[in-house]
Amino acid sequence: MNAWPPSSIGRRRVAAWLGLVSALGAAALPCAALAAEPAPFPEKGRSIRIVLGLAAGGASDAQARFVANKLGEVLQTPVIVENRPGASFILATEEVIRAAPDGYTMMYAPSSVVAQNPQTLAQVRYDPFKDLTPISLGARGPLVLTVHASVPARTVQELVAYIKANPGKMSYASFGTGTSSHIYGEAFAQQAGLDVVHVPYKGGADAAKDFLAGRVQYYFDAAPNAIQNTATGKVRMLAVAAPKRSTMLPDVPTMTEQGVSGVDMPSWLGFYGPARMPAPVVAKLNGALAQVLAMPATRDFFRQGAYEAESSSPAQLAELTRATYDQWGDMIRKLGLVKQ
């Protein structure tokens, strides 16, 4: 049995081994430091997806795809749009919330997703202020009250008179329960004392099919859809639901100008990601989006649909989200709407 301490030869071998281990450890430190550094964002060739809670073919879908194409060029990586329609954008929002907060998943969402849905829909389980990361504003634009050509009304007051002459026989479309198009429809009905039926759809494209066919008679629609549908000759634009006339639709008066107040809040869309996104990643996406939204081609494309492409800082979008949430909350309480 060997005695301890070891012989002088053994001690020299142990010392040499410890020295080797120490040297190897010191050599590995730079490698460990490099490994600890985050990977560059975005990784070359890795796709970024923009989740959209609406069916393909609508105005928001067109905007998202245009931005995705330009964003891919700026970031030099594929950017795709993934449509997840249904449940008033809840499915898409939950998809984004569950995603890894690494910048490869974000959504392009109308203000209703963060400002109205949490206050009108019982199935909403997300908190827009805790579960999402604001990245950038995307666009501003009004909703437009449109009416099917079969309805003999060319002003809001004429529409009110026609609906009152046909109680319970008229219906209006929306792109989902709890969305701005639904709440505007309820506000209009209550303000004017109308007996009408609400018909919700999964998005603007689905609603447009029945609206153009005359199965629903009027609709607070996104401006790009309203312009496109009006071009068919099957519908007419009666009013913009905004505080003032749109510079893109100067001949269309506001609801307030035509005697119906309270249906006049602006509409916008923004980009959000999951909670806890790293600040450098948010900054990279924000800068890229600002570059895309400032491009003349982007501005021209959005203006064709009476929308203004507009970016913001993440902090500005957070402030806008809170302000819009509070504004809609006041309207929802005044209307006496309860979560459904």
C-alpha positions, -999 to +999 in steps of 0.1 A: +000+000+000+015+033-011+020+059+016+009+096+014+025+120+007+037+107-026+073+105-036+091+136-050+087+121-085+050+117-079+047+153-066+064+166-097+040+146-119+010+160-100+023+195-103+029+191-140-006+178-145-021+206-125-001+231-146-013+215-178-050+217-166-045+253-156-030+262-189-058+244-208-084+262-187-068+296-193-067+288-231-104+279-230-115+312-214-116+332-246-136+304-262-161+304-233-164+341-236-171+339-273-197+312-267-215+334-241-220+362-267-254+362-283-257+351-319-261+379-344-297+388-352-310+378-376-291+346-383-283+343-420-311+324-438-333+320-408-369+331-415-388+358-395-425+353-395-452+380-393-483+364-379-516+379-390-549+370-374-569+377-406-575+357-438-554+362-468-566+387-494-576+416-472-560+451-469-540+443-437-527+411-454-516+431-484-498+456-461-481+429-441-469+411-472-455+444-488-437+452-455-424+416-452-409+417-487-391+450-480-381+439-445-365+408-459-344+429-482-333+452-454-324+424-429-312+401-457-332+371-444-365+356-455-396+373-439-429+355-443-465+363-435-484+335-417-522+339-417-539+326-385-575+338-389-603+332-364-615+342-329-611+379-335-573+377-338-570+357-305-555+326-322-528+347-338-521+367-306-517+335-285-495+321-312-471+350-309-473+351-271-462+314-270-433+319-294-397+322-283-389+359-276-360+358-300-373+382-327-382+355-352-419+358-345-440+390-344-475+401-354-490+429-374-522+438-355-549+464-356-555+484-325-585+463-316-562+434-306-546+453-278-572+480-270-607+464-275-604+426-274-592+424-238-622+445-228-649+429-249-641+392-253-644+367-224-621+342-241-591+366-241-565+353-217-537+376-226-527+409-210-516+433-238-492+452-214-475+421-199-476+395-226-465+415-257-435+436-266-442+467-286-419+470-316-432+497-339-463+514-352-471+504-387-499+525-402-528+548-394-561+550-412-598+554-407-626+529-408-653+538-434-690+533-432-700+516-464-734+505-476-745+480-502-758+496-534-792+479-529-798+503-500-812+536-512-791+558-489-763+582-499-759+599-465-758+586-429-791+603-422-807+586-451-793+552-439-807+558-405-842+566-419-841+535-441-831+512-412-858+527-390-883+520-418-872+484-418-867+474-381-849+441-376-844+435-413-810+451-417-777+436-407-741+449-406-709+430-409-677+432-388-643+415-390-649+399-356-667+403-324-650+429-302-631+445-331-634+482-339-658+475-368-681+457-343-679+484-316-685+512-342-715+493-354-729+491-319-721+527-312-739+538-344-769+516-336-772+530-300-766+566-310-792+565-338-816+541-321-814+514-347-828+478-346-802+458-366-784+425-365-746+421-361-729+395-383-692+388-373-667+373-397-631+360-395-617+390-413-622+417-440-619+393-469-646+370-456-669+398-447-665+414-481-678+383-499-712+385-482-712+423-482-707+425-520-734+398-525-758+420-505-763+394-477-753+421-452-763+457-459-736+479-443-702+477-428-676+497-410-647+486-431-610+493-432-603+521-457-583+500-482-611+475-484-638+502-486-620+518-516-616+484-533-652+474-528-665+507-539-646+504-571-668+474-580-699+496-580-717+474-556-712+495-525-709+532-515-689+550-489-710+572-467-687+584-439-653+580-422-652+570-386-625+595-375-621+628-358-615+645-392-617+638-429-590+616-444-566+634-467-569+603-489-607+605-490-614+643-488-649+640-503-661+616-477-675+634-446-671+622-410-699+606-390-699+636-367-704+660-397-736+639-405-751+641-371-738+610-354-711+617-327-690+592-307-680+571-337-648+590-344-617+574-330-587+568-353-576+534-363-540+521-365-519+489-368-487+480-351-460+454-348-457+434-315-436+404-304-437+381-274-429+394-239-392+396-227-376+402-261-340+413-258-336+450-262-309+447-290-333+425-310-362+449-306-339+478-316-328+459-347-364+452-358-375+487-350-348+502-370-355+479-400-392+486-399-386+524-397-364+521-428-391+501-447-420+523-436-402+554-447-396+541-482-415+561-509-427+528-524-442+517-490-458+551-485-473+550-520-486+515-515-503+523-482-518+556-495-535+537-523-557+523-495-561+556-476-536+546-449-504+564-439-474+542-433-458+554-400-432+540-377-425+548-340-402+539-312-412+509-290-419+534-262-441+555-284-461+524-294-464+514-257-478+548-249-502+547-279-514+513-268-522+525-233-540+556-245-561+537-271-570+511-245-583+538-222-602+555-250-619+524-261-626+514-225-645+546-220-666+539-251-673+503-242-685+514-207-707+541-222-722+516-246-728+491-217-711+463-236-701+433-215-676+406-224-690+379-246 
